[in-house]
Amino acid sequence: MGRDFFPPVPPAGKARPTPAAAAVAVVAVTLDVLAYLVPGPEAPGARITAPGILLVCLALPPLLFRRRHPLPVLAAVLVVQLAVNLGLVVDPGTPMSNSYGGAVAVALYTVARYCDRRAVALAVVATAPVQIARYLHNDVPFLGMGITDVLVTPCLIAAVGLAVRQWKSQLDINRKLLADRAVTEERRRIARELHDIVAHHITTMYLMSGGARSTMDRDPDTAREALVTLEDSGRTALHEMRQLLGVLRSAEGPEETPSEPQPGVDGIERLVADSTAVGLPTELHVTGRPRPLPLTVGLTLYRIVQEALTNARKHAGPARATVRLAYLPDRVSVEVTDDGAGGGKASGGSGGIDAAGGGYGLLGMRERVALHDGSLQVGSRAEGGFAVVASVPLPADTYEADTHETEAYETEARESDAYASGAHEADTYKKGGATR
């Protein structure tokens, strides 16, 4: 079956006519009344009477319900237009108007807008005899204006109605696709947040509980410290879960949204400390001058470090890890490396994956970096261990503003150094003179 490019569209809304529908009907009938009152130089010259005006206005009531009943309304309007074209209430056989009819045009457009193709074709054909009746006793040549009224005008009106229908249908499809895409993206974002929160804290709790169990008899103090860390990790996980659920349930009012901001690069130092506390010695090296980052960029870097350290604790075995955070002129990069034996595993499911594969952890990192048009590299190191390297570009205004701040900072530093150098020379001179 071929695709139906013009499927029927059921009218939406209440049964009562809307103000817009009433306005369109009034305008159409008003144009017909003016065409009767001011027929033009080529008009047949029918008498203007009150019954004639009333006859033209009889098309108004049906037009008010044209969206709910397109075909019956068109039939009623055609009957009124036929009476006008035949002059039944003024001079029978003398057309009362030389106009096509605004009410007919609106009714025909409505049929093309909401009915199926067969009904549209029948509606176009049905208007032909009504328009031909105007030329039976008319001096206007049929081969000119008559052919236009009978063939061209109704086809043009129907084509406009079908085109608007197709445009609206495509618009609705695009709107639905955008809504579905937004829902999918939100589900992915929630999945990333849940995975990062659960994987990190549960891994920490698992390791600390195991350490506390193994040292409880021979080293109660160490076991107690492990349990304290376990409690803190559980409390933090519960807090972050509540915060995430609060965001999901905050549609009732903005006052219910959590006020605490999402973690950023400032929280990487805490991740390093937590990693060291649970048995993975970790160092943090920061290069470049730290500067404020967009919230989404900071959260992305934080989650990447969190996930990389979590997987290092799960898969690297006895090892050491290093986190390098670099502030570059137009981007920020982070590198997490370890020297353990679990180089063949990466973030992901419970069993781990290889670097070329994919899992929830690695997939989440890739999605986070892709949202910022950044790059992500994961894999085993030649010297042993595993590495996760992410680079995220910054918006132009971020590093342009930072460039100005850097220049001002460097200028201030040079002036400060010069002042300090001069003060030092003066102090040396004084001391030397006193000695001499």
Sequence and secondary structure as in RCSB ss.txt:
>XXXX:A:sequence
MGRDFFPPVPPAGKARPTPAAAAVAVVAVTLDVLAYLVPGPEAPGARITAPGILLVCLALPPLLFRRRHPLPVLA
AVLVVQLAVNLGLVVDPGTPMSNSYGGAVAVALYTVARYCDRRAVALAVVATAPVQIARYLHNDVPFLGMGITDV
LVTPCLIAAVGLAVRQWKSQLDINRKLLADRAVTEERRRIARELHDIVAHHITTMYLMSGGARSTMDRDPDTARE
ALVTLEDSGRTALHEMRQLLGVLRSAEGPEETPSEPQPGVDGIERLVADSTAVGLPTELHVTGRPRPLPLTVGLT
LYRIVQEALTNARKHAGPARATVRLAYLPDRVSVEVTDDGAGGGKASGGSGGIDAAGGGYGLLGMRERVALHDGS
LQVGSRAEGGFAVVASVPLPADTYEADTHETEAYETEARESDAYASGAHEADTYKKGGATR
>XXXX:A:secstr
    SS      S SS  HHHHHHHHHHHHHHHHHHHS  TTS      HHHHHHHHTTHHHHTTTTTSHHHHHH
HHHHHHHHHHHTTTSSTTS S  S  HHHHHHHHHHHHHS HHHHHHHHHHHHHHHHGGGTT SS IIIIIHIII
IIHHHHHHHHHHHHHHHHHHHHHHHHHHHHHHHHHHHHHHHHHHHHHHHHHHHHHHHHHHHHHHHTTT HHHHHH
HHHHHHHHHHHHHHHHHHHHHHHTGGG GGGS  S    GGGHHHHHHHHHHTT  EEEEEES      HHHHHH
HHHHHHHHHHHHHHHS S  EEEEEEE SSEEEEEEEE SS TT BSSSTT B TTS  HHHHHHHHHHHHTT E
EEEEE TTSSEEEEEEEE  HHHHHHHHHHHHHHHHHHHHHHHHHHHHHHHHHHHHHHHH 
